[in-house]
Amino acid sequence: MANTILVGAQWGDEGKGKIIDVLTERADIVVRTQGGNNAGHTVFLGPQKYVLHLVPSGILRPRKKCVIGNGVVVDPVGLVGEIEGLRKLGVQIQGNLFVSETAHLVLPYHRELDAQRESLKGRQKIGTTKRGIGPAYGDKAARVGLRLIDLLQPERFEELLRRRIRENNAVLKAFGAKPLSFKKVHADYRQAGDRLAPFVTNTVVWLNEAMRRGADILFEGAQGTFLDIDHGTYPFVTSSNTTAGGACTGSGVPPHRIDRVVGVMKAYTTRVGEGPLPTENAEIADLLHGMGREFGATTGRPRRCGWFDAVATRHAAMINGLDDLAVTNLDGLDTVETLKVCVAYRAHGKRYDHVPSDVETLAACTPVYAEFPGWRAPTTRARRWKQLPVKARQYLKAIAELTGARLAIASVGPARDQTIFV
């Protein structure tokens, strides 16, 4: 498979977990490179549902090696809980999971600050998961963050944590929030550090040595292109680089070693949280929610839904340098009579064929739609391209052409075998 980056080409929740699981069959190593436990990947293996937050989806395949890279922010207590949950389901962790010693920690004061700041924003809130991800990345940028390498050195960790809790308690007091207990936080995190110690290593060196031995690596993206801190719908974004470039900085693998970039997108559009969504449509949202679809893996929040946005995905193809597309959730449209696809935006008397950088302009955009006939037939049993209804194939070809990348995969359900290689 060579070295492949897989990214979300929309606002996240595109079904990356399933596509990663499928592609992992051809990879040796799966690497998570950014984000925290605010993201979630859902994978179905038979009747068993696995929801992963920090551990890469490759862990569900025996003998595949998984890495949590330096670009990820790690809640040690949460990661220990996730590992234990997977072990109870019979998943082999020891020897298959490696965690970067330079990954930054998410601490309780990050979560408290996240909640307090979001509350103060009122109607201007971003819609964060309140998992402390933004404040943790903020500390990283301000060079006051704590890392796993600190956690594993008891004296250093105690000194640094005491200082950081003292400083952050003063901030929390100004918010009117309850101060944190150093003793409790220290005990909880040191215990988690002891549990994680066998997994922690210099993953940058480990990955580069693996490449020299000829290993094929799959880089697992979290969230999606339009939640990228630089290229997303700022400020309604996450706090890391969710685009293809983030895979290199978040792992220590140089760009010239990347062979392929795969973009995952739904056959329609969704997003969680606040911010503009030009093709948002109540009718399609009601349809998908009524089917039990489109609820967040991490929060359970209903996702906002809309028609396929070719302007956004074309923009994502440009930013990420997409070679191939994986289109998911095609079966969610099986009952729709007429499908709409946004081919341009209009705002303030101007036509846009790209996503405006100004979020207020994007919020003012109305979609210019092209219409396609629905196939009105089930697709979930299709396993080969020619088994799909003709109109479904035409729709897939059209949205791929509008996006500007090669259609490689179509997914017609959550199971591994509900995957069509085009």
N, C-alpha and C positions, 0 to 999 in steps of 0.2 A: 504493500500500500504506500510505501515511502512516508515521509513526514507530512502530516495533514493537519491543518487548523480547521476546526469546525466552529462557526460563529452563528449567532442568531441574526437574521437579516431584517427583523422588525423590532418590536418593543419587548422582546423576551417572551418566554413561555411558548416558543414555537414548536415544542416537541423534540428538543435537542437530545434529551435523555434517551429516548428510543433510538434515534439515529446514531448516537454515540455507541449505544449498546450493539447495534447492528454492525457498525464499522469496526468495532473493537475485535471482531472475529479475525480481521486481517492485520491487526496491530499487535505489537509486543508490549507497548507501554501507553498508558493513558495519563495525561497531565492536566490538572486543573490549575489555571494560571492567574485568576483574579476573582474578586468578589469575596463574599463570606457566606454565612449560613442564612442570609436573607434570600438566597436563591435556592431553588429546588429542582431536581430532576426526578421524574417519575418513570419507572420501568416496570412492565408487566412480564412476568415469566410464568406462563400457565395461569393458574388462579391467584398466584402470589403477586401482590403489589409491593414494590420497593420505592420508598421516597428517600432520596439522597440529598443532603444539603452541602456537605463539604467533601465527602469521600467521592472520588470519581466513579462514574457508572461502570467502568471497566472492572471494578471489584467483583461484579456479579458473574464474571467469566473466569473459570479456574485457570490458574497459572499466569494470568495477566498481571503485570506490575502496574501499580497506580501511584501517582505522585501528586501531593498537594504542594504547589510551587511557592516561590518566594513572594509572588505578587498577591497571594491570597491573605486575607486577614482572618485569623483563627480564634474562635472562642474555644479554649481548651476543654472547658467543662462540657460544652455542647458536642465537641468532637468525640470525647470519651463516651458520651451517651449514644452517639450515632454508631460508633464502633461496637459497643456492647449490643445494641439493637440488631445489628447485622449478624453478629456472632450467634445470637439466639435464633436467627433464621437459618443458621447453618452455613453462613458465608465465611470463607477462609480469609482472615485478615493478616495474621502474622506472616511476614516474609513477602507479602504482596503489596503492602502500603508503606510509602515513604513520605515523610513530612519535612519541608524545608526548615532548617534551623534559623533562617532569617525571615520567616513569615512573621508578620506583626500580630500582636494579641488584641483581641476584643475583650475589654474589661467591663465590669458592672457600671463604672462611671460613664463609659461610652453609651451604654443603653439608656441610662438616666438622662444624659444630656440630649440624646436623640429624641426621647419622648418630650422633654421640656421644650426644646426648640421647635418641634413640630406643633406642639400645643399653642405656643405663642404666635405662630404664623396665622392661625385662624383660617380664614378662607383662602389664604395664599399658601396653604400647606402643600408639601410635595407629595405626600402619600407614602412615606417610608414605612418599612416593616418594623421600625423602632428596635432593630436588633443591634444598633450601635455601630453600624458599618461606616457611615459617613464620619462620625467623630474619630473612629479608629484610623481611617485614612488621613483625617486632618492631623492627628498626632504624628503620623508617619511623615507627612509633608513638613510639619513644624519641627521635626527631629527630636521629639520628646516621647516617641512611642517605645513600647517594650516589645521584645521579640521572644520567640521560643528559646533562642540561645541564652537569653537572660533568665527565663523561667527555670531552666535546667541548672542554673548556678545559684543555689539557695541564698547565699549571703548577698550577692549582687541584686537578686530579685527582691529580697526583703527591703533593701535600701531604696531601690528605684521605686518600688510599689508604694512604700510609705510616703515618699516625696510626692508622687503623683496623686495619691488619694488625698493628701493634705491640700494640694492645690485645687483639685477638682471638687472637694467638699466645700471650699470657699465659693466656688462658682455655683454649686447646687444650692447652697444657702441663699445666694442672691436670687435664685429662682423660687425660693420657698420650698425646696424639696428636702427630703430627709437625708442627712449625711450617711455615708457608707462606713461600715465597720472594717477597719484595716484587718483586725484579727480574723474575721470571718472570710473576707476576700482572700487573704493570704493563705489560710488553711485550705480553702476550696481549690485554689489555683495550684498550690504546691502539690496537693493530692493528685490533681489532674495531670500536672507535669510529670510526676512519677509514673503515671499510667501511660503517658505518651512517649516517654524517653526511648523505649525500644524502637520507635518508628522514626525518630528525628535524626536527620543526617544532612550533609551538604548536598542538596539535590542538584545544584548547578553542575558540580563535578560529576556526580553520579549519572546525570542525563547525557553529558557530553562524552563520557566514557562509553555509555551504552550505544551512542550513535557511532562511535569509532568501531564498535564491534558489529555494526550493521543492523542495529535494532530499528524497527519502524515505530514512530511515535505519533499518537493522535492527541492533539491539544484540544481540550474540552472547554468551550466557552460557557460562561454564565451570563444571564440576562441577554440583551440584544443590542444591535447597532445604535438604536435611537435612545438608549440609556447610557451611552458612552459619555464620560465626563467632558470630552473635547468635541465630539461629533454628534452628540445627541441633542434632544430638545431641552437644552439648558434653560432654567435650573431644574427642570423636571427629569432628572437623570440620576444614575447611581454615582458612586465616587471612585470608579476605576475605569480603565480603558477596556471596554467590552469588544472592541473591534480587533481585527487580525493582528495589528501591531502589538497589542497587549500580550499576546501569547509569547512573544519573544522577550519582552522586558519582564514578564511575570514568571519566566522559567529559566532564563539565562542561556537559551538556545539562540544562536545568531540567525538573522533573517535569511542569509544565503543557504541555510540548511533546510528551509521550508520548500516543499515541492508542490503543494496543492492547498487551496482554500475552498472549503465547502460552506455554502450558506444555507441555513435551514429557515424555511418560511412556511407559514400556514397557507392554505388555499383561500383564506380570508385574513382579516387583521384583528389583533387584540392588543390590549395593554392593561396593566394594573396600575392603580394610582392616578395621580392628577396629571394635568398637562394636555396639550392638544392631541386630538385623534381625528384627522379630517374626515375619514370615511365612517365614523361612528354611526351606527344605525340601530334603533331600538328593535325593529322587527327581527333582524338576524340575531341580535342578542337574546331576545325572548326565545327564539327557536333553539339556539345552542344551549342556553341555560335549562330550557325545558327537557333537553336530551340528557341532562346531567353533566354537560361539558362546561369547560371554561371557568373552573374555580382554581384559585392559586394553590400550588403544591405546598407552599410554606405557610401561607396565611389563611387559606380557605376562602379568601375574598372572591366574589364573582368578578370575572374579567370584563372589561368593556370590549365590545365587539363591533366590527364594521366590515364593509366590503373590502376586497383585496385592493391594496394601494400600490400600484405599479410605480408611481413617482418615488415613493419612499424606498421600495426595494431596489429600484434602479440606482438610487443614490447610495444605498448600502453596497451594491455590487461595485460601484466605483471606489468607495472608501476602503473596502476590504480586499479588492482585487479578486472577486469571486471567480473561480474556475467552474464550479459545479453547483447545482441547486438540488436540495432535497425538499420536496413539497409534502407537508404533512396534513392530516385531518381532511383529506379530500372527501372522505365519507360523511363529514359533517354537513356537506352541501347536497347530499343525495336526493333530498326531497324538494329542493328549491326549483321553482319553475323558470325564473329569469335571474341570471347572475349579473351583477354590476362590477365593473373594474374601473378604478380611478386611473385615468391616463394623463391628467394634468390638474393643476390647481388654478383657481382664480381668486384674486384678492385686490381690492382697491383699483379695479380696472386693469389689472395686469395679469397675464398668464404666466404660470410658473411650471417649468418642466423639471425642476429640481426642488429639493426641500429648502425653504428659506431659513437662513441662520437665525433670524429674529423670531423669537417664540410668539410674540404678539401678532406678527404677520402671519405665521403659520396658523394661529388660532382663528384668524379672520378668513382663512382660505376655505373656499367651497370646492368640492370635487367636480371635475369634468369626467363624466362616466361614459364608458362604452358598455354595451350590453351583450351577453352571451346566453344562448339557450341552455337551460339546465338539462340534465340527463334523466332525471326522475326514475332512477333505478339504483339498486344497492350495489356498492362497489366493494364491500368488505370481504367478499370471497375471491376477489381477483388476486392472482398471484403472478400473472404475466401481463405485459403491456397490452397485448391484443385482447385480453379478457376484460379490459375496462370498456365501458360504453363509449361509442365513437365521440359523443359530445363531451365526455369527460376528458378524453385524449385531446380534443381540440382546445378545450379550456386550459389544460396544462401546458400545451404548446404555446398558447397565446400569452399566458402570464410569464412563461420563461422568456419568450421573445421580447416582451415588454421590459423585463428585468435586465436582459442583456447578458445572461449566463446560460450555460448548457444544463438542460434538465437531466439529472442523473438518477434520482430516486423519487418515487411517489409512495406515500404511506397511506394505507386505507384502514388503519386501526392500530391499537396499541401493542399488539403482539408482534414478536420478532418476525413471524412468517407472513405478516400482513404488510410486506414490503416488496415493492416492485422496482427492480433495477432496469432503468430505461436504456 
